[in-house]
Every structure is written in structure tokens, then in C-alpha cells.
Amino acid sequence: AGNQLSGGGPNTVQPPPGGGDPNKDGQFQKFGAVKVTPRNYYRLMQTGQTALLFPGGVREVFHGKDEAYQLFWPETTDFVRTAARFNATIVPLSAVGAADSVNILVDAPDLLNLPFGLGDRIKNQSASTVSARFDTDNSAELFQPPFALPKPLPARHYFIFGKPFSTEHVDHSDKDACHQLYQDIQQEMKRGFDDVLRARKHDPYEDTPRRIAFERLTGKTA
């Protein structure tokens, strides 16, 4: 038996149309999600839990039209230092496909310029949302998704695990060593994106309609 995977990402979710609590009945917790706080992350590492962390947070999730598969990590290396404190192994995971499944029509920052008070309303709603980062002011992050429309069929999703990084010999109090590891992890993430995007060009079933047709006609998984 392994440890339960806990997910850590942006500590906010946009309410559904018409209002209501998107986490009604604890749906997020059923999937192992926890709020992003230093204390929660510390406890996960302290107790030897496996965690899925999104350092780029809301900035990465709500990326712009020309920002697909880019990293927007903060300058601080706190998650690496905490991992090193408990000798955790960090495994980069690069994923491709989600950004190709929608058409982004208006970037999130541009929505703030909408007329008739719409932009101001979006700005105020974002500012009133509590930031997931304990050291970030609410107004420093824009909690607003871009205006996007889903494509008729979603793109194929690809995932690749990168080289594991052991922190066994990394002193968590050595800021320079943690910063170097932080940069190495980012480079491995970027390499993963490049490898997957390159491999996707040679996938004969990248095209969703073609893949679906093949699977229905043959009964095989493409």
C-alpha cells in the first residue's frame, strides 16, 4: 500500500454560474486536495505523504494565449527547502494537452479593461479573493480565468515524469544549494515539455477524430 496522493494548487476556485459553493460536500477533499498553506505542505512532508504540487499556481493555470506550457514559478524556493528538510524526492511531471483543448479569446488581464463596469467588477472580485500564497497580497495575483471556449473535441493529453531529484544530501538551510536545485527542477520540467511536444508530432493518433474512429472500428486503444 502506498501513501495517498494529496494535491496542492491554487487555493481558490471560481464559483459556478449562479453562485454556490464549488466545494460543496467536500468534493475536493474526496480527491485528496488540501489547501495550499506552508503548514499543510510542511505536515505532508513531515508525515512522509506523497503530494502533487503546482508551484506556478493561479498564474500558470490562467495563462494567456501565447503562454501555453510555460512556467511561472515564484522566486522563493520554499517548497524545495521544505522537501530537503525531510529528505523528500522531487519528481517533475510535465503535461501537455489541456492548453490545446480550448480557444483563448481574451486574456485575463484584458478582461479588466471591459467597459460598463464589467472590468471593475472583475478586478474587485479578484482582489477580494484570498491569495493561496501566504506571502502574497490578494491584489498581486489575478484570480480570473481568461475568456475561452472549449474546442469541439479535446486534444490528446500527454504526461511524462522527469528525472527524480533526491534531497537527501541537500541542506535545507543552504539557500544557494536549494536555489540551484529549484532551477534544476524547472529545467527538467521544460525539458519534459519539449520532449512531449516533439514526440507528439510523430503520434499518428494525435488527431482526436482520427483516434476515436480508429478505436471504434478496431476495438483497440490507440
GIDA-V271499 format. One record per backbone hydrogen bond with DSSP energy under -1.0 kcal/mol. CO is the residue of the C=O (numbers start at 0). NH is the residue of the N-H. If there is no record, write none. Layout:
# GIDA-V271499
co->CO nh->NH
co->CO nh->NH
This chain:
# GIDA-V271499
co->5 nh->51
co->6 nh->33
co->7 nh->53
co->15 nh->18
co->20 nh->23
co->22 nh->25
co->25 nh->29
co->27 nh->30
co->27 nh->32
co->28 nh->31
co->34 nh->36
co->36 nh->40
co->37 nh->41
co->38 nh->42
co->39 nh->43
co->40 nh->44
co->41 nh->45
co->42 nh->46
co->43 nh->48
co->44 nh->47
co->49 nh->5
co->51 nh->7
co->53 nh->56
co->55 nh->59
co->56 nh->60
co->57 nh->61
co->63 nh->66
co->66 nh->69
co->76 nh->80
co->77 nh->81
co->78 nh->82
co->79 nh->83
co->80 nh->84
co->81 nh->85
co->82 nh->87
co->83 nh->86
co->89 nh->164
co->91 nh->161
co->93 nh->159
co->95 nh->157
co->97 nh->100
co->100 nh->150
co->102 nh->148
co->105 nh->146
co->106 nh->110
co->109 nh->112
co->110 nh->113
co->113 nh->118
co->114 nh->117
co->116 nh->120
co->117 nh->121
co->118 nh->122
co->119 nh->123
co->120 nh->124
co->121 nh->125
co->122 nh->126
co->123 nh->127
co->125 nh->128
co->132 nh->135
co->136 nh->139
co->141 nh->143
co->146 nh->104
co->146 nh->105
co->148 nh->102
co->157 nh->95
co->159 nh->93
co->164 nh->89
co->166 nh->169
co->170 nh->173
co->172 nh->174
co->173 nh->177
co->174 nh->178
co->175 nh->179
co->176 nh->180
co->177 nh->181
co->178 nh->182
co->179 nh->183
co->180 nh->184
co->181 nh->185
co->182 nh->186
co->183 nh->187
co->184 nh->188
co->185 nh->189
co->186 nh->190
co->187 nh->191
co->188 nh->192
co->189 nh->193
co->190 nh->194
co->191 nh->195
co->192 nh->196
co->193 nh->197
co->194 nh->198
co->195 nh->199
co->198 nh->201
co->199 nh->202
co->202 nh->205
co->206 nh->210
co->207 nh->211
co->208 nh->212
co->209 nh->213
co->210 nh->214
co->211 nh->215
co->212 nh->216
co->213 nh->217
co->214 nh->218
